[in-house]
Amino acid sequence: MGGAVCLVHRNAVLRFEEVPTSPHDLVQFDQQIRDLYNVESIAQAVVDAGKWQDVCDALAKHAFSQSDRTMLYNVIESLYEEMSQTT
């Protein structure tokens, strides 16, 4: 899992190329990142990559900190990058 599958979902669900800072964009980003992690293939890729604990801890929060957003975004990006390096 991971790789292109994660990239397809990431591009379909997450409409940001970086973690935003404006309050309006943060609301949209937070919902989109939650929706993205709710995709079964993304969740499985996170588990397979051994990154589930930090992701689960952040997703369990009612509101994300900026460091949570950055970590969640970076995990998604890394799922594609790791798969690209192994193929």
Backbone hydrogen bonds, N-H to C=O, Kabsch-Sander energy under -0.5 kcal/mol:
donor,donor_aa,acceptor,acceptor_aa,energy
3,G,79,L,-1.4
5,V,2,G,-1.4
6,C,2,G,-0.7
7,L,3,G,-1.9
8,V,4,A,-2.7
9,H,5,V,-2.0
10,R,6,C,-2.8
11,N,7,L,-2.5
12,A,8,V,-1.8
13,V,9,H,-2.4
14,L,10,R,-2.2
15,R,13,V,-0.7
26,L,22,S,-2.3
27,V,23,P,-1.5
28,Q,24,H,-1.4
29,F,25,D,-3.2
30,D,26,L,-2.8
31,Q,27,V,-1.8
32,Q,28,Q,-2.7
33,I,29,F,-3.0
34,R,30,D,-1.9
35,D,31,Q,-2.6
36,L,32,Q,-2.4
37,Y,33,I,-2.2
38,N,34,R,-0.9
39,V,36,L,-1.4
43,A,39,V,-2.6
44,Q,40,E,-2.5
45,A,41,S,-2.0
46,V,42,I,-2.3
47,V,43,A,-2.0
48,D,44,Q,-3.0
49,A,45,A,-1.9
50,G,47,V,-1.7
51,K,46,V,-2.3
55,V,51,K,-1.5
56,C,52,W,-3.2
57,D,53,Q,-2.4
58,A,54,D,-2.1
59,L,55,V,-2.9
60,A,56,C,-1.6
61,K,58,A,-1.5
69,R,65,S,-2.3
70,T,66,Q,-2.3
71,M,67,S,-2.4
72,L,68,D,-2.9
73,Y,69,R,-2.6
74,N,70,T,-2.7
75,V,71,M,-2.4
76,I,72,L,-1.8
77,E,73,Y,-2.4
78,S,74,N,-2.5
79,L,75,V,-1.7
80,Y,76,I,-1.1
81,E,77,E,-1.9
82,E,78,S,-3.0
83,M,79,L,-1.3
84,S,80,Y,-2.2
85,Q,81,E,-1.7
86,T,82,E,-0.9
87,T,83,M,-0.7
